[in-house]
């Protein structure tokens, strides 16, 4: 458990000492902020923290068994499938399995490459916000610890989705859709975001509706077929997805309400505003749908793509709700809130045992 709290304290220290700056996600004219030495170190540290874990995460055994049973011939057969069938097979992740199998380096290569893709998307996304360290802190309790260490494929997809969101607010809808498609190669559920980005993007209404309709049909073929029914069958995650869904959906709903309540005070461009407001309404809709379909893993799965809304809104909260006078108190309050979220999950979550203790392949090798 100690490594989790060390990661939290590092991010908290940065969040409480950093100065607010002009948010890049609110300015289309600014170039994307690159990663400096400190943020490259954060990205590499996260990638190793995620990738070199040992027996951590509810599906560790399943991922390990899938890699052990990997067949190079079946991978070649996969590449010969139709485009829809190919996307349904999550070919990006299978490519990582093929690479690990060919090099005979095991699950650690798969997880490290996957962790690097997730970490790069996360830190690049945080860098675009007025308080990047605060955004990083928001990501630690659930997005990093639970999702990246537990849902390997969807965590990679989320890394690409965060890159897509950054591209979208700069009015690059095509680039955003390309990033989402790359994410869908690792987890097909990401594909469902493309119709949303097209619908709220710029351009002719008729063209947007037509193109979005095509992608909606394709997304339905990808997700709402037999593959959805088997989406989590045989996975431990199916149980903890359903059990903690209400809490996770509520965690998205809180920043959604904060954004919608004072939307006019958030310094966002029209493109950024359309994206985050749309995700805010989706977060609230998902919470309402939970009470209609309380055991729906699909709702909980898709809600993971709304988590970046938490990073955005909480990074703006000290500015929008506190200003220069009360901003520090709001940052302290957010830190305590996030610490309590993390503590409750680690100490009381039904399936937290699968994440405890955190083991690293590096330390295991040194001790052996």
C-alpha positions as a Markdown table, in Angstrom:
| # | Residue | x | y | z |
|---|---|---|---|---|
| 1 | Unk | 0.0 | 0.0 | 0.0 |
| 2 | Unk | 2.9 | 2.3 | 0.7 |
| 3 | Unk | 3.8 | 2.8 | -3.0 |
| 4 | Unk | 0.3 | 4.1 | -3.7 |
| 5 | Unk | 0.5 | 6.7 | -1.0 |
| 6 | Unk | 4.0 | 7.7 | -2.1 |
| 7 | Unk | 2.6 | 8.4 | -5.6 |
| 8 | Unk | -0.3 | 10.3 | -4.0 |
| 9 | Unk | 2.0 | 12.4 | -1.8 |
| 10 | Unk | 4.3 | 13.3 | -4.7 |
| 11 | Unk | 1.3 | 14.6 | -6.8 |
| 12 | Unk | -0.2 | 16.3 | -3.7 |
| 13 | Unk | 3.1 | 18.2 | -3.0 |
| 14 | Unk | 3.1 | 19.4 | -6.6 |
| 15 | Unk | -0.6 | 20.4 | -6.5 |
| 16 | Unk | -0.2 | 22.4 | -3.3 |
| 17 | Unk | 2.9 | 24.3 | -4.4 |
| 18 | Unk | 2.3 | 24.9 | -8.1 |
| 19 | Unk | 1.2 | 28.3 | -9.5 |
| 20 | Unk | -1.8 | 28.6 | -11.7 |
| 21 | Unk | -1.1 | 29.4 | -15.3 |
| 22 | Unk | -3.0 | 30.3 | -18.4 |
| 23 | Unk | -4.8 | 27.1 | -19.4 |
| 24 | Unk | -3.8 | 25.8 | -22.8 |
| 25 | Unk | -7.1 | 23.8 | -23.2 |
| 26 | Unk | -8.9 | 27.1 | -23.2 |
| 27 | Unk | -6.9 | 28.6 | -26.0 |
| 28 | Unk | -7.0 | 27.2 | -29.5 |
| 29 | Unk | -4.2 | 29.5 | -30.7 |
| 30 | Unk | -1.6 | 28.1 | -28.3 |
| 31 | Unk | 0.6 | 25.2 | -29.4 |
| 32 | Unk | 0.3 | 22.1 | -27.2 |
| 33 | Unk | 2.6 | 22.2 | -24.2 |
| 34 | Unk | 5.3 | 19.6 | -24.6 |
| 35 | Unk | 6.8 | 17.6 | -21.7 |
| 36 | Unk | 9.7 | 19.1 | -19.9 |
| 37 | Unk | 12.3 | 17.1 | -18.0 |
| 38 | Unk | 10.1 | 16.9 | -14.9 |
| 39 | Unk | 7.1 | 15.7 | -16.7 |
| 40 | Unk | 9.1 | 13.2 | -18.8 |
| 41 | Unk | 10.3 | 11.8 | -15.4 |
| 42 | Unk | 6.7 | 11.6 | -14.2 |
| 43 | Unk | 5.7 | 9.8 | -17.4 |
| 44 | Unk | 8.5 | 7.3 | -17.2 |
| 45 | Unk | 7.9 | 6.7 | -13.5 |
| 46 | Unk | 4.2 | 6.0 | -14.1 |
| 47 | Unk | 5.0 | 3.7 | -17.0 |
| 48 | Unk | 7.4 | 1.6 | -14.8 |
| 49 | Unk | 5.0 | 1.7 | -11.9 |
| 50 | Unk | 2.2 | 0.4 | -14.1 |
| 51 | Unk | 4.3 | -1.9 | -16.3 |
| 52 | Unk | 6.5 | -3.7 | -13.8 |
| 53 | Unk | 3.8 | -4.5 | -11.3 |
| 54 | Unk | 3.7 | -8.2 | -10.3 |
| 55 | Unk | 0.4 | -10.0 | -9.4 |
| 56 | Unk | -1.4 | -6.7 | -9.1 |
| 57 | Unk | -4.9 | -6.1 | -10.4 |
| 58 | Unk | -8.1 | -8.2 | -10.5 |
| 59 | Unk | -7.4 | -9.7 | -13.9 |
| 60 | Unk | -3.7 | -10.4 | -13.5 |
| 61 | Unk | -4.2 | -14.1 | -13.8 |
| 62 | Unk | -6.4 | -13.8 | -16.9 |
| 63 | Unk | -4.0 | -11.6 | -18.7 |
| 64 | Unk | -1.2 | -14.0 | -17.8 |
| 65 | Unk | -3.1 | -17.0 | -19.0 |
| 66 | Unk | -4.0 | -15.3 | -22.3 |
| 67 | Unk | -0.4 | -14.5 | -23.0 |
| 68 | Unk | 0.7 | -18.1 | -22.1 |
| 69 | Unk | -1.9 | -19.4 | -24.6 |
| 70 | Unk | -1.0 | -16.9 | -27.3 |
| 71 | Unk | -0.6 | -18.5 | -30.7 |
| 72 | Unk | 1.4 | -16.7 | -33.4 |
| 73 | Unk | -0.6 | -18.4 | -36.1 |
| 74 | Unk | -3.9 | -17.3 | -34.6 |
| 75 | Unk | -2.5 | -13.7 | -34.6 |
| 76 | Unk | -1.8 | -14.0 | -38.4 |
| 77 | Unk | -5.4 | -15.3 | -38.8 |
| 78 | Unk | -6.7 | -12.3 | -36.9 |
| 79 | Unk | -5.0 | -9.9 | -39.3 |
| 80 | Unk | -6.9 | -11.5 | -42.2 |
| 81 | Unk | -10.3 | -10.7 | -40.6 |
| 82 | Unk | -12.7 | -8.1 | -41.9 |
| 83 | Unk | -12.3 | -4.5 | -40.5 |
| 84 | Unk | -15.2 | -4.9 | -38.1 |
| 85 | Unk | -14.0 | -8.4 | -36.9 |
| 86 | Unk | -10.5 | -7.0 | -36.6 |
| 87 | Unk | -11.6 | -4.2 | -34.3 |
| 88 | Unk | -13.7 | -6.6 | -32.2 |
| 89 | Unk | -10.5 | -8.6 | -31.5 |
| 90 | Unk | -8.6 | -5.6 | -30.0 |
| 91 | Unk | -5.7 | -6.1 | -32.4 |
| 92 | Unk | -3.5 | -3.5 | -30.8 |
| 93 | Unk | -3.3 | -5.5 | -27.6 |
| 94 | Unk | -2.8 | -8.7 | -29.5 |
| 95 | Unk | 0.1 | -7.1 | -31.3 |
| 96 | Unk | 1.7 | -6.4 | -27.9 |
| 97 | Unk | 1.1 | -10.1 | -26.9 |
| 98 | Unk | 2.7 | -11.2 | -30.2 |
| 99 | Unk | 5.7 | -9.0 | -29.5 |
| 100 | Unk | 6.1 | -10.3 | -26.0 |
| 101 | Unk | 5.7 | -13.9 | -27.3 |
| 102 | Unk | 8.3 | -13.4 | -30.0 |
| 103 | Unk | 10.8 | -11.8 | -27.7 |
| 104 | Unk | 10.0 | -14.2 | -24.8 |
| 105 | Unk | 9.9 | -11.4 | -22.2 |
| 106 | Unk | 6.5 | -12.1 | -20.8 |
| 107 | Unk | 3.7 | -9.9 | -19.5 |
| 108 | Unk | 6.0 | -7.2 | -18.2 |
| 109 | Unk | 6.7 | -6.0 | -21.8 |
| 110 | Unk | 3.0 | -5.9 | -22.6 |
| 111 | Unk | 2.2 | -4.0 | -19.4 |
| 112 | Unk | 5.2 | -1.6 | -19.7 |
| 113 | Unk | 4.4 | -0.6 | -23.3 |
| 114 | Unk | 0.7 | -0.3 | -22.3 |
| 115 | Unk | 1.6 | 1.7 | -19.2 |
| 116 | Unk | 3.8 | 4.0 | -21.3 |
| 117 | Unk | 0.9 | 4.7 | -23.8 |
| 118 | Unk | -1.4 | 5.5 | -20.9 |
| 119 | Unk | 1.1 | 7.6 | -19.0 |
| 120 | Unk | 2.0 | 9.7 | -22.0 |
| 121 | Unk | -1.6 | 10.4 | -22.7 |
| 122 | Unk | -2.3 | 11.3 | -19.1 |
| 123 | Unk | 0.7 | 13.6 | -18.5 |
| 124 | Unk | 0.2 | 15.3 | -21.9 |
| 125 | Unk | -3.4 | 15.9 | -21.0 |
| 126 | Unk | -2.5 | 17.3 | -17.5 |
| 127 | Unk | 0.1 | 19.6 | -19.0 |
| 128 | Unk | -2.7 | 21.4 | -21.0 |
| 129 | Unk | -4.6 | 22.4 | -17.8 |
| 130 | Unk | -4.1 | 25.4 | -15.6 |
| 131 | Unk | -2.9 | 23.3 | -12.7 |
| 132 | Unk | -1.3 | 20.1 | -14.1 |
| 133 | Unk | -0.2 | 18.7 | -10.8 |
| 134 | Unk | -3.6 | 19.1 | -9.4 |
| 135 | Unk | -5.0 | 17.2 | -12.4 |
| 136 | Unk | -2.4 | 14.5 | -11.9 |
| 137 | Unk | -3.4 | 14.2 | -8.2 |
| 138 | Unk | -7.1 | 13.8 | -9.2 |
| 139 | Unk | -6.0 | 10.9 | -11.5 |
| 140 | Unk | -4.1 | 9.0 | -8.8 |
| 141 | Unk | -6.8 | 7.4 | -6.6 |
| 142 | Unk | -8.9 | 5.8 | -9.3 |
| 143 | Unk | -7.6 | 6.4 | -12.9 |
| 144 | Unk | -4.0 | 5.4 | -12.1 |
| 145 | Unk | -4.3 | 2.9 | -9.2 |
| 146 | Unk | -7.5 | 1.1 | -10.2 |
| 147 | Unk | -7.9 | 1.5 | -14.0 |
| 148 | Unk | -4.3 | 1.5 | -15.2 |
| 149 | Unk | -3.3 | -1.4 | -12.9 |
| 150 | Unk | -6.5 | -3.3 | -13.4 |
| 151 | Unk | -7.9 | -2.7 | -16.8 |
| 152 | Unk | -4.9 | -2.9 | -19.0 |
| 153 | Unk | -6.5 | -2.7 | -22.4 |
| 154 | Unk | -9.0 | 0.0 | -21.6 |
| 155 | Unk | -6.3 | 2.0 | -19.8 |
| 156 | Unk | -4.3 | 2.1 | -23.1 |
| 157 | Unk | -7.5 | 3.2 | -24.9 |
| 158 | Unk | -8.0 | 6.0 | -22.3 |
| 159 | Unk | -4.4 | 7.3 | -22.9 |
| 160 | Unk | -5.3 | 7.7 | -26.6 |
| 161 | Unk | -8.7 | 9.2 | -25.7 |
| 162 | Unk | -7.1 | 11.9 | -23.6 |
| 163 | Unk | -4.9 | 12.8 | -26.5 |
| 164 | Unk | -8.0 | 12.9 | -28.6 |
| 165 | Unk | -9.7 | 15.3 | -26.2 |
| 166 | Unk | -6.7 | 17.6 | -26.3 |
| 167 | Unk | -6.7 | 17.6 | -30.1 |
| 168 | Unk | -10.5 | 18.2 | -30.2 |
| 169 | Unk | -10.4 | 21.4 | -28.2 |
| 170 | Unk | -7.9 | 22.7 | -30.6 |
| 171 | Unk | -10.5 | 22.2 | -33.4 |
| 172 | Unk | -8.7 | 19.2 | -34.8 |
| 173 | Unk | -11.7 | 16.8 | -35.1 |
| 174 | Unk | -10.1 | 14.5 | -37.6 |
| 175 | Unk | -6.9 | 14.2 | -35.5 |
| 176 | Unk | -9.1 | 13.5 | -32.4 |
| 177 | Unk | -11.0 | 10.7 | -34.3 |
| 178 | Unk | -7.7 | 9.2 | -35.4 |
| 179 | Unk | -6.5 | 9.0 | -31.7 |
| 180 | Unk | -9.8 | 7.4 | -30.7 |
| 181 | Unk | -9.4 | 4.9 | -33.5 |
| 182 | Unk | -6.0 | 4.0 | -32.2 |
| 183 | Unk | -7.4 | 3.6 | -28.7 |
| 184 | Unk | -10.2 | 1.4 | -30.1 |
| 185 | Unk | -7.4 | -1.0 | -31.4 |
| 186 | Unk | -6.8 | -1.8 | -27.7 |
| 187 | Unk | -10.4 | -1.7 | -26.5 |
| 188 | Unk | -13.3 | -1.5 | -28.9 |
| 189 | Unk | -15.5 | 0.4 | -26.5 |
| 190 | Unk | -13.5 | 3.6 | -27.3 |
| 191 | Unk | -15.0 | 3.5 | -30.8 |
| 192 | Unk | -18.3 | 4.8 | -29.4 |
| 193 | Unk | -16.7 | 8.2 | -28.7 |
| 194 | Unk | -16.3 | 9.0 | -32.4 |
| 195 | Unk | -20.0 | 9.8 | -33.1 |
| 196 | Unk | -19.9 | 12.2 | -30.1 |
| 197 | Unk | -16.8 | 14.0 | -31.3 |
| 198 | Unk | -18.3 | 14.4 | -34.8 |
| 199 | Unk | -21.7 | 15.5 | -33.6 |
| 200 | Unk | -20.3 | 18.3 | -31.4 |
| 201 | Unk | -17.5 | 19.3 | -33.8 |
| 202 | Unk | -17.5 | 22.0 | -36.4 |
| 203 | Unk | -18.9 | 21.8 | -40.0 |
| 204 | Unk | -22.1 | 21.3 | -41.8 |
| 205 | Unk | -24.9 | 20.0 | -39.6 |
| 206 | Unk | -26.1 | 17.6 | -42.4 |
| 207 | Unk | -22.5 | 16.2 | -42.9 |
| 208 | Unk | -22.0 | 15.8 | -39.2 |
| 209 | Unk | -25.3 | 14.0 | -38.7 |
| 210 | Unk | -24.6 | 11.7 | -41.7 |
| 211 | Unk | -21.1 | 10.8 | -40.8 |
| 212 | Unk | -22.0 | 10.4 | -37.1 |
| 213 | Unk | -24.9 | 8.0 | -38.1 |
| 214 | Unk | -22.4 | 5.8 | -40.0 |
| 215 | Unk | -20.1 | 5.6 | -37.0 |
| 216 | Unk | -23.1 | 4.9 | -34.7 |
| 217 | Unk | -24.0 | 1.9 | -36.8 |
| 218 | Unk | -20.4 | 0.8 | -36.8 |
| 219 | Unk | -20.1 | 1.3 | -33.1 |
| 220 | Unk | -23.3 | -0.7 | -32.6 |
| 221 | Unk | -21.9 | -3.6 | -34.6 |
| 222 | Unk | -18.7 | -3.5 | -32.6 |
| 223 | Unk | -20.1 | -3.2 | -29.1 |
| 224 | Unk | -23.7 | -4.2 | -28.9 |
| 225 | Unk | -23.3 | -7.7 | -30.4 |
| 226 | Unk | -22.4 | -11.0 | -28.8 |
| 227 | Unk | -19.1 | -9.5 | -27.9 |
| 228 | Unk | -20.9 | -7.2 | -25.4 |
| 229 | Unk | -22.6 | -10.2 | -23.8 |
| 230 | Unk | -19.2 | -11.8 | -23.4 |
| 231 | Unk | -17.5 | -8.4 | -22.6 |
| 232 | Unk | -16.6 | -9.4 | -19.1 |
| 233 | Unk | -17.6 | -13.0 | -18.9 |
| 234 | Unk | -15.0 | -15.0 | -16.9 |
| 235 | Unk | -13.5 | -11.8 | -15.6 |
| 236 | Unk | -13.2 | -11.0 | -12.0 |
| 237 | Unk | -13.6 | -7.4 | -13.0 |
| 238 | Unk | -17.3 | -8.1 | -13.9 |
| 239 | Unk | -18.0 | -8.3 | -10.2 |
| 240 | Unk | -16.2 | -5.3 | -8.9 |
| 241 | Unk | -17.4 | -3.2 | -11.9 |
| 242 | Unk | -21.0 | -3.8 | -10.8 |
| 243 | Unk | -20.4 | -3.4 | -7.1 |
| 244 | Unk | -18.7 | -0.1 | -7.1 |
| 245 | Unk | -20.4 | 1.4 | -10.2 |
| 246 | Unk | -22.6 | 3.9 | -8.2 |
| 247 | Unk | -19.6 | 5.4 | -6.4 |
| 248 | Unk | -17.7 | 5.7 | -9.6 |
| 249 | Unk | -20.6 | 7.3 | -11.5 |
| 250 | Unk | -21.2 | 9.7 | -8.6 |
| 251 | Unk | -17.5 | 10.7 | -8.8 |
| 252 | Unk | -18.1 | 11.8 | -12.4 |
| 253 | Unk | -21.4 | 13.5 | -11.6 |
| 254 | Unk | -19.8 | 15.8 | -9.0 |
| 255 | Unk | -17.5 | 17.6 | -11.4 |
| 256 | Unk | -20.2 | 17.6 | -14.0 |
| 257 | Unk | -22.5 | 19.6 | -11.6 |
| 258 | Unk | -19.6 | 21.9 | -10.7 |
| 259 | Unk | -19.1 | 22.6 | -14.4 |
| 260 | Unk | -22.7 | 23.1 | -15.4 |
| 261 | Unk | -23.4 | 25.3 | -12.3 |
| 262 | Unk | -20.8 | 27.9 | -13.3 |
| 263 | Unk | -20.1 | 27.0 | -16.9 |
| 264 | Unk | -19.9 | 30.7 | -17.9 |
| 265 | Unk | -17.0 | 31.3 | -15.6 |
| 266 | Unk | -14.8 | 28.5 | -17.0 |
| 267 | Unk | -12.3 | 30.2 | -19.5 |
| 268 | Unk | -12.9 | 27.7 | -22.3 |
| 269 | Unk | -13.1 | 28.1 | -26.1 |
| 270 | Unk | -16.4 | 27.1 | -27.8 |
| 271 | Unk | -14.9 | 23.7 | -28.8 |
| 272 | Unk | -13.6 | 23.0 | -25.3 |
| 273 | Unk | -16.9 | 24.1 | -23.8 |
| 274 | Unk | -18.9 | 21.9 | -26.2 |
| 275 | Unk | -16.8 | 18.8 | -25.3 |
| 276 | Unk | -16.8 | 19.2 | -21.5 |
| 277 | Unk | -20.4 | 20.2 | -21.3 |
| 278 | Unk | -21.4 | 17.2 | -23.4 |
| 279 | Unk | -19.3 | 14.9 | -21.2 |
| 280 | Unk | -20.9 | 16.5 | -18.1 |
| 281 | Unk | -24.4 | 15.7 | -19.4 |
| 282 | Unk | -23.2 | 12.2 | -20.2 |
| 283 | Unk | -21.9 | 11.8 | -16.7 |
| 284 | Unk | -25.3 | 12.7 | -15.3 |
| 285 | Unk | -27.2 | 10.6 | -17.8 |
| 286 | Unk | -25.0 | 7.6 | -16.8 |
| 287 | Unk | -25.8 | 8.1 | -13.1 |
| 288 | Unk | -29.5 | 8.1 | -13.9 |
| 289 | Unk | -29.2 | 5.1 | -16.1 |
| 290 | Unk | -27.6 | 3.2 | -13.3 |
| 291 | Unk | -30.9 | 3.2 | -11.4 |
| 292 | Unk | -32.6 | 1.7 | -14.4 |
| 293 | Unk | -29.8 | -0.9 | -15.1 |
| 294 | Unk | -28.0 | -1.1 | -11.8 |
| 295 | Unk | -25.9 | -4.1 | -12.8 |
| 296 | Unk | -24.9 | -2.9 | -16.2 |
| 297 | Unk | -21.2 | -3.3 | -16.8 |
| 298 | Unk | -21.5 | -1.5 | -20.1 |
| 299 | Unk | -22.6 | 1.8 | -18.5 |
| 300 | Unk | -19.7 | 1.6 | -16.0 |
| 301 | Unk | -17.3 | 0.8 | -18.8 |
| 302 | Unk | -18.3 | 3.7 | -21.0 |
| 303 | Unk | -18.3 | 6.0 | -17.9 |
| 304 | Unk | -14.5 | 5.4 | -17.6 |
| 305 | Unk | -14.1 | 7.7 | -20.7 |
| 306 | Unk | -15.7 | 10.5 | -18.8 |
| 307 | Unk | -13.1 | 10.4 | -16.0 |
| 308 | Unk | -10.9 | 13.1 | -17.8 |
| 309 | Unk | -13.8 | 15.5 | -17.0 |
| 310 | Unk | -12.8 | 15.1 | -13.3 |
| 311 | Unk | -9.2 | 16.2 | -14.1 |
| 312 | Unk | -10.4 | 19.2 | -16.1 |
| 313 | Unk | -13.0 | 20.6 | -13.7 |
| 314 | Unk | -11.0 | 20.1 | -10.5 |
| 315 | Unk | -8.0 | 21.8 | -12.2 |
| 316 | Unk | -10.2 | 24.8 | -12.8 |
| 317 | Unk | -12.1 | 24.7 | -9.5 |
| 318 | Unk | -9.5 | 26.8 | -7.5 |
| 319 | Unk | -9.7 | 29.5 | -10.2 |
| 320 | Unk | -13.5 | 29.4 | -10.8 |
| 321 | Unk | -14.8 | 28.9 | -7.3 |
| 322 | Unk | -12.0 | 30.3 | -5.1 |
| 323 | Unk | -10.0 | 32.9 | -7.0 |
| 324 | Unk | -6.7 | 34.1 | -5.7 |
| 325 | Unk | -8.0 | 34.5 | -2.2 |
| 326 | Unk | -9.5 | 31.1 | -1.4 |
| 327 | Unk | -7.8 | 28.9 | -4.1 |
| 328 | Unk | -5.4 | 27.4 | -1.6 |
| 329 | Unk | -8.2 | 26.3 | 0.7 |
| 330 | Unk | -10.0 | 24.6 | -2.2 |
| 331 | Unk | -6.8 | 22.8 | -3.2 |
| 332 | Unk | -6.4 | 21.6 | 0.4 |
| 333 | Unk | -10.0 | 20.5 | 0.4 |
| 334 | Unk | -9.6 | 18.7 | -2.9 |
| 335 | Unk | -6.5 | 17.0 | -1.6 |
| 336 | Unk | -8.3 | 15.7 | 1.5 |
| 337 | Unk | -11.3 | 14.6 | -0.6 |
| 338 | Unk | -9.0 | 12.6 | -2.9 |
| 339 | Unk | -7.1 | 11.1 | 0.0 |
| 340 | Unk | -10.4 | 10.0 | 1.5 |
| 341 | Unk | -11.5 | 8.4 | -1.8 |
| 342 | Unk | -8.2 | 6.6 | -2.0 |
| 343 | Unk | -8.3 | 5.4 | 1.6 |
| 344 | Unk | -11.9 | 4.2 | 1.4 |
| 345 | Unk | -11.1 | 2.2 | -1.8 |
| 346 | Unk | -7.9 | 0.7 | -0.4 |
| 347 | Unk | -9.3 | -0.2 | 3.0 |
| 348 | Unk | -12.9 | -1.1 | 2.2 |
| 349 | Unk | -13.4 | -2.0 | -1.4 |
| 350 | Unk | -14.4 | -5.6 | -1.8 |
| 351 | Unk | -11.8 | -6.4 | -4.4 |
| 352 | Unk | -9.0 | -4.1 | -3.2 |
| 353 | Unk | -7.1 | -7.3 | -2.1 |
| 354 | Unk | -6.2 | -7.9 | -5.7 |
| 355 | Unk | -4.2 | -4.6 | -5.6 |
| 356 | Unk | -2.6 | -5.2 | -2.2 |
| 357 | Unk | 0.2 | -5.3 | -1.6 |
| 358 | Unk | 1.8 | -3.6 | -4.5 |
| 359 | Unk | 4.7 | -5.8 | -5.8 |
| 360 | Unk | 7.3 | -4.7 | -8.4 |
| 361 | Unk | 9.2 | -7.1 | -10.6 |
| 362 | Unk | 12.3 | -5.0 | -10.0 |
| 363 | Unk | 12.3 | -5.6 | -6.3 |
| 364 | Unk | 11.4 | -9.3 | -6.7 |
| 365 | Unk | 14.4 | -9.7 | -9.0 |
| 366 | Unk | 16.7 | -8.0 | -6.5 |
| 367 | Unk | 15.5 | -10.1 | -3.6 |
| 368 | Unk | 15.8 | -13.3 | -5.6 |
